Amino acid sequence: MRIEPLFTEAEIEARIRELSSRIYRDYADSPLTILCIAEGAIRFVDALAAAIEARGLESERLTVRARRTEQTALRPVQVDAFDAESLDDRDVLVVDDIADEGSTLRAVIELISLAEPRSVRTAVLVDKRENRTEALDLDYVGFEIESGWVIGYGMDVEGEYRDLDWIGVLRDDRF
């Protein structure tokens, strides 16, 4: 097993500043609700929200646990105890660490849309299209990669590598 470094901490920080600038321009006139949907996205959400708030945009952070599981009403995605109606008439930014298959993001977006928010946009740190099964229009993307098991900056494999300050790809026959 080996790790192939992809993006340094400095590159990640610079990209988050760029994304925060775009988000600020898009939402400058209204408060933003940032919805973190994965444990691996917490670090990205914290950095992105801090960069947005440093520009003067008010935001509220919410966390919901959404994960792939057995077949449920939201296809193979389960969203834990979340009151989507609390997002009525709000601008919502759904944030995930990685867009892979797309099923988790798609299910959360569908759930939020039932609440009649003013707007729903998405932000992901990494867009990996190798296994994409759902059509997704991602609004804010940190980095695009072709393939591989992505680790670091919150993303893990079996609980390992989440604390890395950079992003890499795990090269192993199992992944």
N, C-alpha and C positions, 0 to 999 in steps of 0.2 A: 504494500500500500504506500502510495506517495501523494503528497499534496502539491498541486500546481497553483502557485499564487496567480491571481487575476488582477485584483485591484488593491492598491495600498490604502492605508488609513488616510493619507493626504488626498488621494484621488476620491475616496468616498466623501470626505468632508467637503471637498470642492464641489462635488456633484450635488450634495445635499444643499449647499448654498445656492447653486443654480436652480434647483427645483423650488426652493423656498421663494426665490425671486419670481418665478413664474406663477406660483400659487398666490403670492401676495398680489401680483397684478390682476389675477383672475377673481380674487375675493376681497379686494381692498375696501369695499364699501359695506361688508357685512361680516359678522362673526362666523367662525367656521367650527363645525363639529368634526373632530378627527376621530375616526373609529378604527381602533387597532383590532385586527381579527386573528392574530396568531402570536403565540409566545415568542417566536423567533423575530417578530416585527417590533417588539417593544423598544429595542435600542434604536432602530431606525425612526420610529414614531417620536421618541424623546428628542433625538437630534433634529428631526424635521420640524417638530413643533417649536423647539427652542429657536431655530433659525427663522421661522415664520413670525414668532412673537417678537424677536429682536428687530424685525422690520416694522413692528407696530400693529400687526394684525392680531386681534383678539381670537383666542381659540379655546375650545373645551375638548378635553380628551376623554374618550370612553373606550372601554375594552370589552370585547365579547369573544368568547371562545368558539371558534368555528373550526371544525375538523372533519376530515373524511372518515367515514364509518360505514356500517352496514346500510342498506337501503332505508331511507327515511322519506318524509314528505318533501324534503328538499333534495331529492335524489340521494347520492351517497355522501351527503354532508349533514352534520348535526351542528346546530347552533344552540348553545346553552342559554337558558333563561334570559331572554333579551326582549325588552318591550320596544318593538320597532316604532310604535306610535309616538314614543318620546321624541322621535325625529321629525314629526310633522312640522312643515314650514321652516325647515332648517337647511342650510347648505352643509352637505355631508361629504367628507373625504374619507373613503374606505382605504385603509392602508394595510398592506401585507408585505411580508419579507420577500416572497418570490411568487411569481405567476408561473406555474408549471402546467398542470393539466387544465387549470382554470375553473374547475368545478366548485371550489370553495368560494372564490371571488364571485362567481356567477350566482351561487345560492344566496350569499349575503346581499348582493345587489338586488336580487328579486325580492327578498324579505324586506329590505329597506324601502323599496319602491311601493310596497303596500301602504306605507305610512304617509305618503304624499309629501315628501321633502321638497324644498325649493329646487335643490339640485343634488345629484349624486355623481361624484367623480372618484377616480381610483388613482392610487399611487403605490408603486412597488419598487423595492430596491433593485431587484433583479427580475428581468423578463427572460424566461427560458422556454422556448417554443418547441423543444424536442418532443415532449409528450402531450402537447396541447390537444384537448378534446372538445373544449368549449370555445366558441367565438367570443373574444374579449376586445373591447376598445379601451386600452389603457391610456389614461390621461397624462400621468407623470411617471416616467420610467428612469430609474437611476442608471442601470446598465443592462445591456442585452448580451446574452450568451447563447451559444448553440446547444450545448449539451453538457452533461456531467452532474454529479452530486455536489451541490454548492454548500460550502461551509464557511463559518466565520461571520463576524458582525451580527451575531444573534442566531444565525442558522447553524443547525447541528446535524449530526447523525448519531442516533442512539444516545443523545445527551452529551456528546463530545464535540469539541471545537467551537461551541457557542461563544466563548469569551475571546476569540481571536479579534484583534483590532483591524484585520484586513479580510478580504474575501478570496477564497480559493476554491478549487475543484478537487474533490477526492478521487484519485485514480485507483480503483480497486475492482477486481472482477465481480464483486458482489453488487456494485452500483453501476 
